[in-house]
């Protein structure tokens, strides 16, 4: 399943949200329970109040019948009171609809009260029609029937109904439900905070690790180091890391192709150039004095151009080895002074052509080095100093050997290196002037190779300005004799 960062963020938000929805549903259920419990308690109170009211009215009616003397307003009042009681029983019947047993008892009590009301209405009709001869005897008979009705009402559980209502009121669960709701609310709030913080922390850590992995791979890609394993996932971060690995693979393929091309071209160039140079040397040797000045000059140009192209091909091979990590140094106990002397000899032809003087202050400096590579570095320093020095200028070589370190510097009297270009002086394909490669010759790789070689010897390399004009290139090497 492909999830973007947005989808993962929404999923993270949904976790505490789902918990909150469940908590809300639970609280809503408790609210319904609380409402039902409140309705039950209110119904029980109403039932109790109605039973108390009916009981009070029954007692008043009994007392009224005890002192009943004859028809008149008193009888009308009794009739109205009994009608009110019948209506109260109607209300009770509605209040007890949800309880079949209580409802049945209330209906029976209501029927008895209706029957008593019918007896009273019949007696009133008899009195009104004049058919009743003995009022006191009729009143006594009605009172007996009314008492019988009351007995039945009592036997049907009217007063037990009041007791049951009181017991229900005593079992009020509203407080417990409120406490439960408060507890759930506290738990839900605390859990939401904890879940939110934990989810955010986990997601932040997850993103941080993935972004750090991408950042490390980007750095490694720039430094041409092996990348970390590709991270999983199809989100934006995963796609970026996948692109970095694809770029790394493409760069490896391009570097491999470049290495093959450089190796092939260097080989194909060196062989014919060596042949051309040998032929030029042979012509110079065989013809000797027979050559005129123009022919001699042409042969010298052939030789110098062959040397220049061979040097370029050698630099390309060296930089390719450095980039691929296949450059090795073979150290042995040698005198750095001998490497410097060899470099001076190697640049003698260039020095004479430029009319430059070399002053060398050398000291014995035995050290554990690769003499060929150190000679290559010194030769590069000297050739650059000679090229950038004015005619009849002076190139100075200073050398010291103290404790476990060898120091060597080469100073020229050229125009120097501008401040803004000094940071790039040891970079590949960098020269002081864009026209230097055409005027002075070279590829801009010499100093970059020299820096790498000195660092492979665990030494340090640098440059500084020389007052009033010129530059000084130097390196320090550990002797590593102990």
FIKOLNU-760045 format. One record per residue (C-alpha): x, y negated, z; residue number from 1. Coordinates in nm, 4 decimals, padded with zeros to 6 digits. Example, Ala and Ser with C-alpha at 12.3 -4.5 7.8 and 13.67 -1.06 7.14 Angstrom:
FIKOLNU-760045
       east      north         up     i
    01.2300    00.4500    00.7800     1
    01.3670    00.1060    00.7140     2
//
This chain:
FIKOLNU-760045
       east      north         up     i
    00.0000    00.0000    00.0000     1
    00.1469   -00.3352   -00.1056     2
    00.1080   -00.5969    00.1651     3
    00.2288   -00.9534    00.1239     4
    00.3383   -01.1702    00.4148     5
   -00.0053   -01.3331    00.4107     6
   -00.1753   -00.9942    00.4416     7
    00.0562   -00.8927    00.7241     8
   -00.0118   -01.2216    00.9023     9
   -00.3871   -01.1693    00.8687    10
   -00.3476   -00.8147    00.9984    11
   -00.1538   -00.9505    01.2947    12
   -00.4305   -01.2007    01.3701    13
   -00.6993   -00.9341    01.3347    14
   -00.5580   -00.7226    01.6198    15
   -00.6388   -00.9649    01.9057    16
   -00.9459   -01.0795    01.7126    17
   -01.0894   -00.7265    01.7086    18
   -01.0227   -00.6951    02.0791    19
   -01.1983   -01.0250    02.1409    20
   -01.4973   -00.9141    01.9295    21
   -01.5268   -00.5954    02.1360    22
   -01.4983   -00.7961    02.4559    23
   -01.7630   -01.0403    02.3327    24
   -01.9967   -00.7538    02.2411    25
   -01.9508   -00.6075    02.5870    26
   -02.0200   -00.9416    02.7510    27
   -02.3281   -00.9820    02.5327    28
   -02.4489   -00.6398    02.6472    29
   -02.3963   -00.7401    03.0093    30
   -02.5862   -01.0625    02.9463    31
   -02.8807   -00.8600    02.8155    32
   -02.8591   -00.6372    03.1217    33
   -02.8524   -00.9435    03.3446    34
   -03.1567   -01.0882    03.1694    35
   -03.3393   -00.7556    03.2036    36
   -03.2458   -00.7342    03.5712    37
   -03.3611   -01.0913    03.6320    38
   -03.6905   -01.0169    03.4558    39
   -03.7333   -00.7017    03.6678    40
   -03.6668   -00.8890    03.9920    41
   -03.8987   -01.1731    03.8924    42
   -04.1687   -00.9199    03.8027    43
   -04.1227   -00.7464    04.1375    44
   -04.1512   -01.0787    04.3196    45
   -04.4679   -01.1650    04.1268    46
   -04.6137   -00.8239    04.2044    47
   -04.5326   -00.8714    04.5701    48
   -04.6841   -01.2183    04.5695    49
   -05.0001   -01.0969    04.3926    50
   -05.0395   -00.8036    04.6321    51
   -04.9981   -01.0392    04.9263    52
   -05.2563   -01.2752    04.7761    53
   -05.5076   -00.9939    04.7115    54
   -05.4526   -00.8535    05.0591    55
   -05.5130   -01.1962    05.2115    56
   -05.8332   -01.2358    05.0086    57
   -05.9559   -00.8887    05.1155    58
   -05.9033   -00.9746    05.4783    59
   -06.0893   -01.3040    05.4321    60
   -06.3779   -01.1218    05.2600    61
   -06.3995   -00.8685    05.5385    62
   -06.4190   -01.1490    05.7910    63
   -06.6783   -01.3285    05.5793    64
   -06.8985   -01.0188    05.5656    65
   -06.8696   -00.9741    05.9396    66
   -07.0284   -01.3152    05.9900    67
   -07.2538   -01.3084    05.6847    68
   -07.6016   -01.4343    05.7891    69
   -07.7926   -01.4730    05.4678    70
   -07.7969   -01.5904    05.1119    71
   -07.6777   -01.9345    05.0202    72
   -07.3489   -02.1085    04.9516    73
   -07.1578   -01.8499    05.1528    74
   -07.2677   -01.5739    04.9178    75
   -07.1641   -01.7813    04.6168    76
   -06.8241   -01.8356    04.7742    77
   -06.7837   -01.4608    04.8355    78
   -06.8803   -01.3930    04.4765    79
   -06.6223   -01.6391    04.3433    80
   -06.3543   -01.4941    04.5693    81
   -06.4194   -01.1420    04.4435    82
   -06.4101   -01.2618    04.0820    83
   -06.0710   -01.4229    04.1528    84
   -05.9495   -01.0949    04.3033    85
   -06.0606   -00.9084    03.9915    86
   -05.8622   -01.1538    03.7797    87
   -05.5601   -01.1055    04.0053    88
   -05.5815   -00.7318    03.9424    89
   -05.5849   -00.8057    03.5692    90
   -05.2590   -00.9986    03.6159    91
   -05.1163   -00.7114    03.8221    92
   -05.2065   -00.4675    03.5487    93
   -05.0073   -00.6736    03.2983    94
   -04.7103   -00.6978    03.5365    95
   -04.7004   -00.3210    03.5799    96
   -04.7346   -00.2256    03.2129    97
   -04.3748   -00.0955    03.2025    98
   -04.4343    00.1386    03.4986    99
   -04.6969    00.3998    03.4156   100
   -04.7500    00.5146    03.7775   101
   -04.7864    00.1634    03.9194   102
   -05.0010    00.0557    03.6256   103
   -05.2403    00.3470    03.6801   104
   -05.2801    00.2596    04.0483   105
   -05.3420   -00.1075    03.9696   106
   -05.6092   -00.0176    03.7144   107
   -05.7881    00.2054    03.9653   108
   -05.7749   -00.0752    04.2248   109
   -05.9073   -00.3169    03.9643   110
   -06.1930   -00.0809    03.8804   111
   -06.2862   -00.0564    04.2473   112
   -06.2849   -00.4350    04.2773   113
   -06.5022   -00.4649    03.9646   114
   -06.7417   -00.2084    04.1158   115
   -06.7613   -00.4100    04.4402   116
   -06.8240   -00.7228    04.2346   117
   -07.1074   -00.5415    04.0518   118
   -07.2635   -00.4409    04.3875   119
   -07.2522   -00.8028    04.5029   120
   -07.4020   -00.9223    04.1739   121
   -07.6829   -00.6650    04.2094   122
   -07.7577   -00.7823    04.5615   123
   -07.7662   -01.1429    04.4422   124
   -08.0130   -01.0493    04.1691   125
   -08.2360   -00.8689    04.4191   126
   -08.2314   -01.1706    04.6477   127
   -08.3051   -01.4044    04.3596   128
   -08.5992   -01.1884    04.2403   129
   -08.7485   -01.1565    04.5913   130
   -08.7391   -00.7779    04.5797   131
   -08.5083   -00.7593    04.8819   132
   -08.7330   -00.7352    05.1937   133
   -08.4721   -00.6919    05.4649   134
   -08.1641   -00.9057    05.3971   135
   -07.9744   -00.7906    05.7030   136
   -08.0217   -00.4244    05.6173   137
   -07.9102   -00.4884    05.2556   138
   -07.6116   -00.6882    05.3723   139
   -07.5121   -00.4088    05.6054   140
   -07.5373   -00.1541    05.3244   141
   -07.3286   -00.3747    05.0903   142
   -07.0715   -00.4264    05.3613   143
   -07.0403   -00.0489    05.3978   144
   -06.9942   -00.0027    05.0236   145
   -06.7465   -00.2914    05.0162   146
   -06.5516   -00.1305    05.2973   147
   -06.5509    00.1954    05.1000   148
   -06.4136    00.0104    04.7988   149
   -06.1389   -00.1409    05.0125   150
   -06.0533    00.2034    05.1518   151
   -06.0172    00.3377    04.8016   152
   -05.8030    00.0410    04.7012   153
   -05.5766    00.1179    04.9973   154
   -05.5694    00.4861    04.9097   155
   -05.4736    00.4037    04.5513   156
   -05.1447    00.2567    04.6717   157
   -05.2012   -00.1181    04.6698   158
   -04.9949   -00.1719    04.9775   159
   -04.7367    00.0892    04.8649   160
   -04.7090   -00.1237    04.5514   161
   -04.5925   -00.4141    04.7637   162
   -04.3384   -00.1911    04.9356   163
   -04.2037   -00.0671    04.6072   164
   -04.1723   -00.4239    04.4816   165
   -03.9811   -00.5189    04.7938   166
   -03.7460   -00.2252    04.7499   167
   -03.6810   -00.3251    04.3889   168
   -03.5968   -00.6749    04.5043   169
   -03.3551   -00.5264    04.7567   170
   -03.1819   -00.3360    04.4726   171
   -03.1046   -00.6537    04.2776   172
   -02.8008   -00.5818    04.0564   173
   -02.7627   -00.9338    03.9196   174
   -02.4644   -01.0172    04.1400   175
   -02.2859   -00.6935    04.0465   176
   -02.3465   -00.7554    03.6757   177
   -02.2126   -01.1125    03.7084   178
   -01.9008   -00.9839    03.8855   179
   -01.8532   -00.7231    03.6148   180
   -01.8900   -00.9889    03.3455   181
   -01.6350   -01.2139    03.5199   182
   -01.3940   -00.9216    03.5503   183
   -01.4344   -00.8327    03.1832   184
   -01.3858   -01.1975    03.0865   185
   -01.0628   -01.2171    03.2881   186
   -00.9369   -00.8870    03.1478   187
   -01.0296   -00.9885    02.7926   188
   -00.8576   -01.3252    02.8271   189
   -00.5421   -01.1752    02.9774   190
   -00.5325   -00.8913    02.7254   191
   -00.5850   -01.1323    02.4347   192
   -00.2946   -01.3465    02.5517   193
   -00.0699   -01.0437    02.6037   194
   -00.1675   -00.8833    02.2728   195
   -00.1258   -01.2144    02.0903   196
    00.2171   -01.2816    02.2395   197
    00.3365   -00.9249    02.1862   198
    00.2066   -00.9169    01.8293   199
    00.3627   -01.2543    01.7528   200
    00.6909   -01.1470    01.9124   201
    00.7018   -00.8180    01.7229   202
    00.6087   -00.9846    01.3939   203
    00.8623   -01.2634    01.4470   204
    01.1323   -01.0071    01.5254   205
    01.0267   -00.8066    01.2203   206
    01.0494   -01.1123    00.9930   207
    01.3736   -01.2258    01.1552   208
    01.5430   -00.8900    01.0953   209
    01.4242   -00.8769    00.7352   210
    01.5286   -01.2363    00.6651   211
    01.8648   -01.1747    00.8343   212
    01.9131   -00.8709    00.6139   213
    01.8383   -01.0786    00.3035   214
    02.0678   -01.3570    00.4259   215
    02.3503   -01.1101    00.4914   216
    02.3027   -00.9540    00.1482   217
    02.3096   -01.2976   -00.0150   218
    02.6359   -01.3751    00.1665   219
    02.7803   -01.0377    00.0750   220
    02.6759   -01.0870   -00.2853   221
    02.8641   -01.4168   -00.2956   222
    03.1696   -01.2538   -00.1355   223
    03.1356   -00.9458   -00.3594   224
    03.1114   -00.7103   -00.0647   225
    02.8904   -00.3974   -00.0560   226
    02.5306   -00.4938    00.0226   227
    02.3334   -00.3598    00.3153   228
    02.0718   -00.0937    00.2300   229
    01.7682   -00.2333    00.0531   230
    01.4837   -00.3117    00.2919   231
    01.1502   -00.1398    00.2401   232
    00.8222   -00.3070    00.1602   233
    00.6670   -00.4902   -00.1315   234
    00.6226   -00.8279    00.0360   235
    00.8012   -01.1461   -00.0701   236
    01.1089   -01.0689    00.1439   237
    01.1309   -00.7157    00.0068   238
    01.1124   -00.8443   -00.3498   239
    01.3873   -01.0997   -00.2837   240
    01.6119   -00.8296   -00.1367   241
    01.5330   -00.6042   -00.4311   242
    01.6323   -00.8866   -00.6673   243
    01.9628   -00.9260   -00.4791   244
    02.0392   -00.5557   -00.5215   245
    01.9505   -00.5729   -00.8896   246
    02.1765   -00.8781   -00.9268   247
    02.4547   -00.6945   -00.7435   248
    02.4196   -00.3981   -00.9759   249
    02.4200   -00.6261   -01.2807   250
    02.7286   -00.8125   -01.1549   251
    02.9066   -00.4810   -01.0967   252
    02.8254   -00.3777   -01.4510   253
    02.9429   -00.7120   -01.5891   254
    03.2630   -00.6997   -01.3846   255
    03.3285   -00.3474   -01.5018   256
    03.2740   -00.4576   -01.8601   257
    03.4970   -00.7612   -01.8072   258
    03.7691   -00.5469   -01.6516   259
    03.7563   -00.3111   -01.9454   260
    03.7671   -00.6016   -02.1913   261
    04.0572   -00.7703   -02.0077   262
    04.2492   -00.4447   -01.9903   263
    04.1855   -00.3726   -02.3552   264
    04.2672   -00.7256   -02.4726   265
    04.5753   -00.7509   -02.2543   266
    04.7048   -00.4218   -02.3864   267
    04.6222   -00.5118   -02.7438   268
    04.7861   -00.8532   -02.7033   269
    05.0961   -00.7484   -02.5127   270
    05.2014   -00.4795   -02.7587   271
    05.2121   -00.6941   -03.0754   272
    05.3441   -00.9970   -02.8861   273
    05.6280   -00.7931   -02.7441   274
    05.7056   -00.6740   -03.0932   275
    05.6952   -01.0317   -03.2291   276
    05.9194   -01.1542   -02.9520   277
    06.1687   -00.8740   -03.0099   278
    06.1751   -00.9539   -03.3810   279
    06.2336   -01.3204   -03.2995   280
    06.5214   -01.2301   -03.0662   281
    06.6635   -00.9987   -03.3328   282
    06.6485   -01.2706   -03.5992   283
    06.8158   -01.5178   -03.3683   284
    07.0912   -01.2679   -03.2867   285
    07.1478   -01.1388   -03.6418   286
    07.1338   -01.4664   -03.8291   287
    07.3009   -01.6736   -03.5612   288
    07.4793   -01.9710   -03.7212   289
    07.3085   -01.9119   -04.0546   290
    06.9849   -02.0638   -03.9164   291
    06.9226   -02.4326   -03.9717   292
    06.7837   -02.6453   -03.6939   293
    06.4238   -02.6239   -03.8141   294
    06.4324   -02.2438   -03.8371   295
    06.5966   -02.2162   -03.4959   296
    06.3280   -02.4455   -03.3515   297
    06.0522   -02.2328   -03.5078   298
    06.1978   -01.9154   -03.3607   299
    06.2183   -02.0837   -03.0194   300
    05.8514   -02.1856   -03.0504   301
    05.7624   -01.8267   -03.1375   302
    05.9472   -01.7002   -02.8311   303
    05.7990   -01.9623   -02.5922   304
    05.4441   -01.9058   -02.7188   305
    05.4836   -01.5301   -02.6853   306
    05.6067   -01.5790   -02.3284   307
    05.3138   -01.8094   -02.2559   308
    05.0515   -01.5666   -02.3904   309
    05.2165   -01.2748   -02.2109   310
    05.2075   -01.4744   -01.8866   311
    04.8409   -01.5511   -01.9413   312
    04.7574   -01.1851   -02.0000   313
    04.9564   -01.0931   -01.6889   314
    04.7644   -01.3505   -01.4828   315
    04.4326   -01.2179   -01.6117   316
    04.5286   -00.8642   -01.5169   317
    04.6425   -00.9766   -01.1718   318
    04.3238   -01.1728   -01.0986   319
    04.1168   -00.8782   -01.2168   320
    04.3052   -00.6475   -00.9795   321
    04.2567   -00.8927   -00.6932   322
    03.8824   -00.9164   -00.7570   323
    03.8393   -00.5405   -00.7839   324
    04.0562   -00.4753   -00.4780   325
    04.3066   -00.2631   -00.6697   326
    04.6006   -00.4989   -00.6200   327
    04.8593   -00.3405   -00.3911   328
    05.1884   -00.4588   -00.2496   329
    05.4872   -00.2316   -00.1962   330
    05.6879   -00.3698    00.0938   331
    06.0506   -00.3042    00.1707   332
    06.3236   -00.4788    00.3651   333
    06.4506   -00.7528    00.1344   334
    06.6006   -01.0995    00.1588   335
    06.3580   -01.3739    00.0617   336
    06.6592   -01.5758   -00.0495   337
    06.7191   -01.3225   -00.3292   338
    06.3574   -01.3650   -00.4467   339
    06.4055   -01.7420   -00.4642   340
    06.7312   -01.7057   -00.6560   341
    06.5640   -01.4735   -00.9058   342
    06.2783   -01.7221   -00.9506   343
    06.5269   -02.0039   -01.0184   344
    06.6920   -01.7900   -01.2813   345
    06.3548   -01.7016   -01.4383   346
    06.2640   -02.0692   -01.4780   347
    06.6028   -02.1821   -01.6008   348
    06.4912   -02.2159   -01.9624   349
    06.1874   -02.4256   -01.8629   350
    06.4040   -02.6401   -01.6357   351
    06.6523   -02.7131   -01.9139   352
    06.3770   -02.7942   -02.1631   353
    06.2272   -03.0437   -01.9187   354
    06.5642   -03.1858   -01.8083   355
    06.4745   -03.1302   -01.4418   356
    06.7268   -03.0737   -01.1651   357
    06.6651   -02.8127   -00.8934   358
    06.8099   -02.8652   -00.5463   359
    06.7848   -02.5563   -00.3295   360
    06.8641   -02.5374    00.0406   361
    06.8502   -02.1637    00.1004   362
    06.9267   -01.9502    00.4033   363
    06.9375   -01.5735    00.4477   364
    06.5926   -01.4504    00.5457   365
    06.5531   -01.0715    00.5573   366
    06.1911   -00.9629    00.5844   367
    05.9527   -00.6769    00.5097   368
    05.7995   -00.7941    00.1812   369
    05.7153   -00.6967   -00.1762   370
    06.0069   -00.8711   -00.3531   371
    05.8427   -00.8683   -00.6964   372
    05.5284   -01.0399   -00.5688   373
    05.7166   -01.2975   -00.3600   374
    05.9344   -01.3765   -00.6622   375
    05.6114   -01.4198   -00.8607   376
    05.4819   -01.6738   -00.6065   377
    05.8083   -01.8717   -00.5986   378
    05.8263   -01.8650   -00.9784   379
    05.4747   -02.0072   -00.9951   380
    05.5673   -02.2846   -00.7494   381
    05.8811   -02.3694   -00.9460   382
    05.7203   -02.3616   -01.2900   383
    05.4401   -02.5922   -01.1721   384
    05.6876   -02.8303   -01.0061   385
    05.8992   -02.8423   -01.3210   386
    05.6001   -02.8961   -01.5512   387
    05.4588   -03.1822   -01.3436   388
    05.7921   -03.3545   -01.2706   389
    05.9073   -03.6412   -01.4884   390
    06.2082   -03.5876   -01.7136   391
    06.5352   -03.5982   -01.5185   392
    06.3278   -03.5533   -01.2060   393
    06.4303   -03.3429   -00.9069   394
    06.2600   -03.0327   -00.7684   395
    06.3599   -02.9522   -00.4119   396
    06.3454   -02.6090   -00.2488   397
    06.3603   -02.6008    00.1316   398
    06.3884   -02.2759    00.3211   399
    06.4114   -02.1993    00.6927   400
    06.4072   -01.8791    00.8951   401
    06.3078   -01.9006    01.2598   402
    06.2167   -01.6179    01.4934   403
    05.9707   -01.3933    01.3099   404
    05.8733   -01.6399    01.0343   405
    06.0153   -01.7487    00.6994   406
    05.9199   -02.0936    00.5675   407
    05.9651   -02.1997    00.2033   408
    05.8533   -02.5171    00.0270   409
    05.8871   -02.6513   -00.3275   410
    05.8556   -03.0300   -00.3743   411
    05.8298   -03.2234   -00.6998   412
    05.8298   -03.5899   -00.8015   413
    05.5182   -03.5772   -01.0141   414
    05.2068   -03.7890   -00.9953   415
    05.0678   -03.5905   -00.7030   416
    04.7231   -03.4427   -00.6519   417
    04.4224   -03.6697   -00.5833   418
    04.2594   -03.6276   -00.2437   419
    03.9267   -03.5071   -00.3845   420
    04.0952   -03.2270   -00.5828   421
    04.3115   -03.0829   -00.3055   422
    04.0405   -02.8560   -00.1669   423
    04.0196   -02.6780   -00.5051   424
    04.3879   -02.6564   -00.5809   425
    04.4039   -02.2834   -00.4949   426
    04.0764   -02.1994   -00.6695   427
    04.0678   -02.0021   -00.9922   428
    04.0849   -02.1898   -01.3228   429
    04.1444   -02.5222   -01.1419   430
    04.4038   -02.7780   -01.2534   431
    04.4703   -03.1359   -01.1549   432
    04.3613   -03.2729   -01.4916   433
    04.1270   -03.1293   -01.7530   434
    04.3976   -03.1900   -02.0137   435
    04.6681   -03.0132   -01.8107   436
    04.6002   -02.6738   -01.9645   437
    04.6644   -02.8162   -02.3097   438
    04.9559   -03.0468   -02.2228   439
    05.1369   -02.8383   -01.9613   440
    05.0171   -02.4908   -02.0509   441
    04.8679   -02.2333   -01.8134   442
    04.5354   -02.0866   -01.7135   443
    04.4801   -02.2310   -01.3678   444
    04.5155   -01.8849   -01.2141   445
    04.8729   -01.9030   -01.0835   446
    04.8011   -02.0703   -00.7490   447
    04.4925   -01.8563   -00.6880   448
    04.7041   -01.5434   -00.7410   449
    04.9816   -01.6837   -00.5231   450
    04.7389   -01.7535   -00.2398   451
    04.6040   -01.3986   -00.2541   452
    04.9519   -01.2473   -00.2585   453
    05.0716   -01.4509    00.0400   454
    04.7579   -01.3604    00.2355   455
    04.8148   -00.9937    00.1521   456
    05.1514   -01.0393    00.3267   457
    04.9594   -01.1871    00.6254   458
    05.1183   -01.5234    00.5567   459
    04.9846   -01.8759    00.5050   460
    04.9956   -02.1014    00.2001   461
    04.9220   -02.4719    00.1544   462
    05.0099   -02.8042   -00.0031   463
    05.0669   -03.1627    00.1043   464
    05.1527   -03.4964   -00.0538   465
    05.5064   -03.6267   -00.0607   466
    05.5737   -03.9990   -00.0228   467
    05.5896   -04.1990   -00.2411   468
    05.4976   -03.9552   -00.5235   469
    05.4776   -03.5846   -00.5700   470
    05.3453   -03.2769   -00.3968   471
    05.4884   -03.0070   -00.1744   472
    05.3657   -02.6482   -00.1941   473
    05.4704   -02.4162    00.0832   474
    05.4135   -02.0767    00.2391   475
    05.5105   -01.8983    00.5579   476
    05.5674   -01.5249    00.5824   477
    05.6015   -01.2971    00.8851   478
    05.9311   -01.1091    00.8792   479
    05.7785   -00.7970    01.0422   480
    06.1199   -00.6478    01.1147   481
    06.0441   -00.5320    01.4695   482
//
